[in-house]
Amino acid sequence: MSKIFLETRVPSIAKTYEFSADSVMSVGSVKRAMIEQIAAVENRVIFTDPDKVLMCSIDMNGLLQDNEILGSIGVKSGGQIMLI
């Protein structure tokens, strides 16, 4: 298990955040944690339905599926993620 540091863009509010995650975490669990932390920082709900939020890898040019494991699909430290 190793730490992965990610730059996460949220175009709907034109902001970027930095997160860390373990390489053995699923995309779904990381996405849920990001949504909760962004809401806490912004002190408001950003995503009204977290189940419909998509997590995209800018580096890999594609959507990440909730059941995929970060390290197994090639997400690396310094990667850029987008939540839409």
C-alpha positions in Angstrom: 0.0 0.0 0.0 1.4 3.4 -1.0 0.0 6.9 -0.9 -1.2 8.5 -4.1 -1.4 12.3 -4.2 -4.1 13.6 -6.6 -5.0 17.0 -8.0 -8.8 17.1 -8.2 -10.7 19.6 -10.4 -14.3 20.4 -9.8 -15.4 22.4 -12.9 -18.9 23.1 -11.6 -17.4 25.5 -9.0 -14.1 26.2 -10.9 -11.9 25.0 -8.0 -9.0 22.5 -7.6 -8.2 20.5 -4.5 -5.4 18.2 -3.5 -6.1 14.8 -1.9 -4.2 11.8 -0.9 -5.4 8.2 -1.1 -4.0 4.7 -0.7 -3.2 2.8 -3.9 -5.4 -0.1 -2.7 -8.6 2.0 -2.4 -11.5 1.7 -4.8 -12.4 4.6 -7.0 -15.8 4.6 -5.4 -14.5 5.0 -1.9 -12.0 7.7 -2.9 -14.8 9.6 -4.8 -17.1 9.5 -1.8 -14.3 10.7 0.5 -13.5 13.6 -1.9 -17.1 14.6 -2.1 -17.4 14.7 1.7 -14.2 16.6 2.2 -15.0 19.2 -0.5 -18.5 19.8 1.1 -16.8 20.3 4.4 -14.2 22.8 3.1 -16.8 24.7 1.1 -19.3 24.5 3.9 -22.1 23.5 1.5 -23.3 20.6 -0.6 -21.6 20.7 -4.0 -23.0 17.5 -5.5 -26.7 17.0 -4.8 -26.6 13.3 -5.8 -23.2 11.8 -5.1 -24.2 8.5 -6.8 -24.3 10.3 -10.1 -20.9 12.0 -9.8 -18.4 10.8 -12.4 -14.7 10.5 -11.6 -12.5 11.0 -14.6 -8.7 10.7 -15.1 -7.4 13.6 -17.1 -4.0 11.8 -17.5 -5.6 8.6 -18.8 -8.4 10.4 -20.8 -11.3 8.4 -19.4 -13.9 7.6 -16.8 -12.9 5.6 -13.7 -15.4 2.9 -12.6 -16.3 2.8 -8.9 -15.2 -0.9 -8.4 -11.7 -0.3 -9.9 -8.6 -0.1 -7.5 -6.5 3.0 -8.0 -3.1 1.2 -8.1 -4.4 -1.6 -10.4 -5.7 0.8 -13.1 -2.5 2.9 -13.2 -3.5 6.0 -11.2 -0.3 7.5 -10.0 0.8 10.2 -7.6 0.6 13.6 -9.2 -2.3 12.4 -11.3 -5.1 14.8 -12.3 -8.7 13.8 -11.5 -12.0 15.6 -12.4 -15.3 15.2 -10.6 -18.3 15.9 -12.8 
